[in-house]
Amino acid sequence: MEQHKNEFERHKQVWANCLQIIKDNISPDNYRTWFAPIVPVRLHDNVLTIEVPTAFFYEYLEENFIDLLRVTLRRELGIAAKLEYSVRVVTGAPSLKYPAQNKTELRNRNIPYPNPGMRNAGEIINPFAIPGLKKLEIDPQLNPNYNFGNFIEGECNRLVRSAGLTIAQDPGGTAFNPFFIHGNSGLGKTHLAQAIGIDIKEKHPEKIVLYVDANRFQTQYIDAAIKKNNVQDFLYFYQMIDVLILDDIHEFASQTKTQATFFHIFNCLHQSGKQLILTSDKAPAELQGMEERLLSRFKWGLSAELKAPDLNTRIAILKNKIYNDGIVINERVIEYLASNIKNNVRELEGTLVSLLAQSTLNKKEITIELASEMLGKLVVDSPKRKVTIQEIQKVVCGYFSISPDLIASKTRKREIVQTRQIIMYLSKLYTEYSLSTIGAQVGGKDHTTVLHACKTIRDLIDTNKAFKAHIKELEKQFN
């Protein structure tokens, strides 16, 4: 009886011995993530069966640790040792078994994911399609107009564009991973990021490419975490992507849970040789409200800045759009627009569209006079994107004779709190930063605090004439 018990428990001892060796050969993080959850099931005829939480676990072990597992197991059981995986399934569902391979080619294969959050065993939830889709075939969410052919090259973007073309040749196989594109609003970050994705799909149609902006990613995460209690499926979906393009990652500022979730996705994709392309309005070193462990990873690959286009590039951008739209505009009008809109490609193209619409609707000839009229309405009067949060903080603190250091402190003195609220209100009014970013840069607050501050200041403007006069004085400095 005792001998039978010892034989019955032998698989546990063998696996425990294997773990001792494995633990000495990998990092603590990898051990906790990929080996601590494993449960030894049985040992029969030198075949050790281990239970893993999901089929993704099985795939990842085969891709990254199969050599270590083979050497370790043979050390315990001899040259005839074999390893078999048993995937944990929902009660009542059939057990799924996978024999260990030398190197699997499962990265893009349709593996069933039997998890408690699934409707049925074998279904994977796709947040971009109807839940229950059995095959991982997703729309990459790419705009076909955002291609390299429509992205005009200039001194301002030559490095970034060249890096993008290199990545498209071998996604995940270059030193540019992650590829972190940063620059001011309206300079073409989204266009370039999607152009890389489009080029990858053309050159590598088997790759799973996905573009998603930070706000949509957060919405999906909240939906999975709160409404469906299904974070694991959310993770598994994103971990199966070959090329992930995440736009406006600065929107994650102060969103600690979203950042933690993306951290795990980033690690999994990067370790699996998948390509990450990120865009932001600031370089990694300048981002605020982001976890240090994420910022350090953003610096692993290439961080490149998109700068404002020079005059020749702006003229080329306008001519390209005019050519694609099949219209004719006087050369002097093109040069006039390019000379007066200097810092924003989106604004440059938007003004051209408005000019064409005005000309068509009112049957007016497109002249410099008409262009000047449009510029006055669309550009000159717009104060946004010309002011930074730091400038606003400096002006407001100077106006009320308060040290900027106090704004970032935890003091609850009424005059400090109100000054902080005014800075948030004016930042919301005169910049394009998200509420999360404003809060992170003004005392490390969250977006709800900024919303409350804006409401408080608006109420005071409506009810207190003296306070309204102060705000008007401050606004003059930004107008």
Secondary structure as UniProt FT lines:
FT   HELIX           2..23
FT   TURN            24..25
FT   HELIX           28..34
FT   TURN            35..37
FT   STRAND          39..44
FT   TURN            45..46
FT   STRAND          47..52
FT   HELIX           55..64
FT   HELIX           66..77
FT   TURN            79..80
FT   STRAND          82..87
FT   TURN            91..92
FT   STRAND          96..99
FT   TURN            107..108
FT   TURN            116..117
FT   TURN            121..122
FT   TURN            127..128
FT   TURN            131..132
FT   TURN            144..145
FT   HELIX           148..150
FT   TURN            155..157
FT   HELIX           158..169
FT   TURN            171..172
FT   STRAND          179..182
FT   TURN            185..186
FT   HELIX           189..203
FT   TURN            205..206
FT   STRAND          209..213
FT   HELIX           214..222
FT   HELIX           223..227
FT   HELIX           231..239
FT   STRAND          243..247
FT   HELIX           249..252
FT   TURN            253..254
FT   HELIX           256..271
FT   TURN            272..273
FT   STRAND          275..280
FT   HELIX           284..286
FT   HELIX           292..298
FT   STRAND          302..305
FT   HELIX           311..325
FT   HELIX           331..340
FT   HELIX           345..361
FT   TURN            362..363
FT   HELIX           368..375
FT   HELIX           376..380
FT   TURN            384..385
FT   HELIX           389..399
FT   TURN            400..401
FT   HELIX           404..407
FT   HELIX           414..430
FT   HELIX           435..441
FT   TURN            442..443
FT   HELIX           447..463
FT   HELIX           465..478
//
